[in-house]
Amino acid sequence: MATNNYYDPADLRKFGSITEWSEELGTKFFDYYSKVFEEGALTAREKSLIALAVSHTEMCPYCIDAYTKDGLQRGITKEEMMEAVHVGAAIKSGATLVHGVMMMNKVNKLDG
């Protein structure tokens, strides 16, 4: 039984085609993207692990696929990957909860 999903893993291979409808901006994006992932103060391996964690907080299935594969190719272990996902989750949930202070401030102002 075939199922249809909005997300199609095959679309990841089509990512480069975004330049077709906006060549200048697409090319600038890919130039920037390539530059970001060059070795620098961080290694390519470290950048891949960061990208994997952010992929999860952004909930991008294409990025999760890409950086899981990239990470494995760079020798990142499944334990390191899962730990990075937990770090991302902790930051995401902490960022959500800290905004609760804004709600508390508003309630205190309205109650006062």
C-alpha positions in Angstrom: 0.0 0.0 0.0 1.6 3.3 -1.1 1.4 6.3 1.2 1.7 9.9 0.1 3.7 12.2 2.2 4.4 15.9 1.7 8.0 15.2 2.5 9.8 13.3 -0.2 13.4 12.3 0.6 14.2 12.4 -3.2 13.6 16.2 -3.1 16.9 16.7 -1.2 18.7 15.8 -4.4 16.8 18.6 -6.1 18.0 21.3 -3.7 20.5 22.8 -6.1 17.7 23.5 -8.5 16.5 26.4 -6.4 18.8 28.6 -8.5 16.7 28.0 -11.5 14.0 30.5 -10.5 16.4 32.9 -8.8 19.9 32.4 -10.1 21.6 35.3 -8.4 20.1 34.7 -4.9 20.4 30.9 -5.2 24.0 31.2 -6.2 24.8 33.6 -3.4 23.1 31.3 -0.9 25.2 28.3 -2.0 28.4 30.4 -2.0 27.6 31.4 1.6 26.6 27.9 2.6 29.8 26.4 1.1 31.9 29.0 2.9 30.3 28.4 6.3 31.1 24.7 6.1 34.8 25.2 5.2 37.3 24.2 7.8 38.0 27.2 10.1 38.0 27.7 13.8 35.7 24.6 13.9 36.4 21.4 12.0 34.1 20.1 9.3 33.2 17.3 11.8 32.2 19.8 14.5 30.2 21.8 12.0 28.4 18.7 10.9 27.4 17.8 14.4 26.2 21.4 15.0 24.2 21.2 11.8 22.6 17.9 12.9 21.5 19.3 16.2 20.1 22.5 14.6 18.4 20.3 11.9 16.4 18.7 14.7 15.5 22.0 16.5 14.4 23.4 13.1 12.6 20.1 12.4 13.9 19.8 8.8 13.7 16.2 7.6 15.9 17.0 4.6 18.6 18.4 6.9 18.3 15.6 9.3 18.8 13.1 6.4 21.7 15.1 5.0 23.6 15.7 8.3 23.0 12.2 9.6 24.7 10.8 6.5 27.4 13.5 6.5 28.1 12.9 10.2 28.5 9.1 9.7 30.9 9.8 6.8 32.9 12.0 9.2 33.1 9.4 11.9 30.5 10.8 14.2 29.1 8.1 16.4 25.4 7.4 17.0 26.0 8.3 20.6 27.5 11.6 19.7 24.7 12.3 17.4 22.0 11.5 20.0 23.9 13.7 22.6 23.9 16.6 20.1 20.2 16.1 19.5 19.6 16.3 23.3 21.7 19.4 23.6 19.6 21.0 20.8 16.4 19.9 22.6 17.5 21.3 25.9 18.3 24.7 24.4 15.0 24.7 22.5 13.0 23.8 25.5 14.9 26.2 27.7 14.3 29.0 25.3 10.6 28.2 25.3 10.5 28.1 29.1 12.5 31.3 29.7 9.9 33.2 27.7 7.5 32.2 30.4 9.1 35.0 32.4 7.5 37.4 29.9 4.1 35.9 30.6 4.8 36.1 34.4 5.7 39.8 34.0 2.5 40.4 32.0 0.4 38.6 34.6 2.0 40.6 37.4 1.5 43.8 35.6 -2.2 43.1 34.9 -2.8 41.8 38.4 -1.1 44.8 40.0 
